[in-house]
Amino acid sequence: MTVHRDHQALRIAATVELASLVVLLGNLATAHLPAISSLAGPLHGCAYLFTVVATARAPQRTAAAVVLSLLPGIGGLLAVRRLTRGAERAARVPVRE
């Protein structure tokens, strides 16, 4: 598996988390329709929990990536970036024999 493919589910969940937060805040700032809140609220919560748990379970996790994943909205995407960059660095390190 490639480095980017390993975090595909996490990347999707982080994107859904951010998009659902934008929808929730946009709804709050404008019409405040209960139907939108009742749909986007649980979606955001599930995506948030998924990003936190997926980051904590990732083999390449670091303390910084886990802490970043706890930030609502943008934290999941920052954690994916941290995990991906860390894995790319590890892949580039030459192995000494």
N, C-alpha and C positions, 0 to 999 in steps of 0.2 A: 504494500500500500504506500501511496505517496504521503508526504507530510500534510498536504492540504486536504486530502481525502479523509484522513483520520479525524478531522474536526468538522466534518460536513454537517452532522446533526447539531453540533454545538453552534456552528455559524448560523444555521437556519433558525434555531431557537432564539439566539441573540438578536437576529434581525426582526423576528416576530415580536420579541419583547420590546424593542425600541419602537417599532411601528404601532403596536397596541398602546404604548404609553403616549405617543403623539396623538393618536385617536382619542384617548381618554382626556388628555389635556385640552385638545381642540374642542371636544364636546363640552367640557367644563367651561371653557371661555366663551362659547357661543350658545347653542340652543339648550344644552344640558338635557338631552333626551334620555329618559330612563332605559329605553331599549338598547341604545348604544352602550351605555354604562354596564348594563347587565350582560352584554356580550363581550365587550372588550376588557372588562375588569377581570373576570376569571381567566380569559385567554392570556392576559398580561401576567397574572399570578402564576399560572402553570408554566409559561415560558421562562419567567424569572427563576422559579424553583428548578426547572430543568437545567438552566445555564449554571446555576450554583452547584448542583449535584454533579453535572457532567464535568465541570472544571475541577471539582474536588477529586473526581475519580480518574482524571486523565493521567496517564503514566508520566507525562512530561510536566506535570503541575509544579508550580512553585508557590511559595507563600504569597508572593505579589499577585500572581494570577488569580488565586482564590480570593484574596481581598478585593481585587478589581471586579470580580464577578458579583460581589455583594452590592455594588453600586447599581441602583435601579436605572433602567434605560440603556445607557451606554456601557455599563460595566461588562456585560457579556461580550460585546464586540472588542473591548479592550483586552479581556481575558483571552479571547481567541487569538488576537494579535500577539499577545505575550507568549502563548503556547506555541504558535506557529513559528515565531522568530527563534524561540529557544530550541525547537526541534531542528530548524534549519541550521542553526549554529552547531548543534551536536552532530549533524550529518556531515558538516564540512571539516570537523576536527580530524586530522589524520591519525590513524592508529599506529602506534609504535610497536614494532615487533622485536 
